[in-house]
Amino acid sequence: MVQLTNRFQSTKCGEGDNMRSHYEHLADLREQLAAMGKTITDREYAGTLMGSLPPSYESVLSAISSSCFVNQQALTSAMVLKLVLESFDRRQAANANKAEDEAFATEARKSKGKKHESLRNLECFNCQKCGHVKADCWAKGGGKEGQGPKKRKGKDAGGKRGDATG
């Protein structure tokens, strides 16, 4: 019973571990202790639940403590379970959305690279140069005619730069 009590009180949830599984494990340990005749009060259980949280849940612990203080309520295990598991579910949803966004961005980069790769071998019907299509062509008759980069003024026909004095 002493070993089981120590295990119950010292069990910690690691960063990124499943909080539901962790709390189920603690509930099982509490039931085992009860079957041996060791009663864990609700207040002790709430303290163990809070003490087993990883550092990333510090803000949740602070919110629970503040709420109890402001509302002048005693801390209960049901309150701890509800608030911590709600936070865990929000974190899981946020991580899933983040992973989805990253996968979408990666796929977009891959498909963009493939698009550019396939254009390298295409010949424009307008100017007969490779790397673009007529709709994107800057040459006369192309879809983006006149929208290309402006050429710098170069040397005149005589090989000299044009100036006012001639």
SULSULKA-V213765 format. One record per pair of residues at least 12 apart in sequence whose C-alpha atoms are under 10 Angstrom apart, sorted by the first residue. I is the first residue (numbers start at 1). J is the second residue. Records with the same first field share a line. If there is no record, write none. Layout:
# SULSULKA-V213765
I=J / J
This chain:
# SULSULKA-V213765
1=32 / 33 / 34 / 36 / 37 / 38
2=33 / 38
4=29 / 30 / 32 / 33 / 36
5=29 / 30 / 32 / 33 / 38 / 40
7=26 / 29
8=25 / 26 / 27 / 28 / 29 / 30 / 32 / 33 / 45 / 48 / 49 / 52
9=26 / 29 / 30 / 44 / 45 / 47 / 48 / 49 / 51 / 52
10=48 / 51 / 52
11=25 / 26 / 29 / 48 / 49 / 51 / 52 / 53
12=26 / 48 / 49 / 50 / 51 / 52 / 53 / 54
13=49 / 51 / 52 / 53 / 54 / 55
14=52 / 53 / 54 / 55 / 56
15=53 / 54 / 55 / 56 / 57
16=54 / 56 / 88 / 91 / 92
17=54 / 88
18=85 / 88 / 89 / 92
19=53 / 54 / 81 / 84 / 85 / 87 / 88 / 89
20=81 / 84 / 85 / 88 / 89
22=49 / 52 / 53
23=49 / 52 / 53 / 81 / 84 / 85
26=45 / 48 / 49 / 52
27=45 / 49
30=45
41=76 / 77
42=75 / 76 / 77 / 78
43=74 / 75 / 76 / 77
44=75 / 76 / 77
45=76 / 77 / 78 / 80
46=75 / 76 / 77 / 78 / 79 / 80 / 81
47=75 / 76 / 77 / 80
48=77
49=77 / 80 / 81 / 84
50=64 / 77 / 80 / 81 / 84
53=84
57=84 / 87 / 88
60=80 / 83 / 84 / 86 / 87 / 88
61=80 / 83 / 84
63=83
64=79 / 80 / 83 / 84
65=80
116=131 / 132
117=131
118=131 / 132
119=131 / 132 / 133
120=132
124=136 / 137 / 142
125=137 / 141 / 142
126=138 / 139 / 140 / 141 / 142 / 143
127=139 / 140 / 141 / 142
136=148
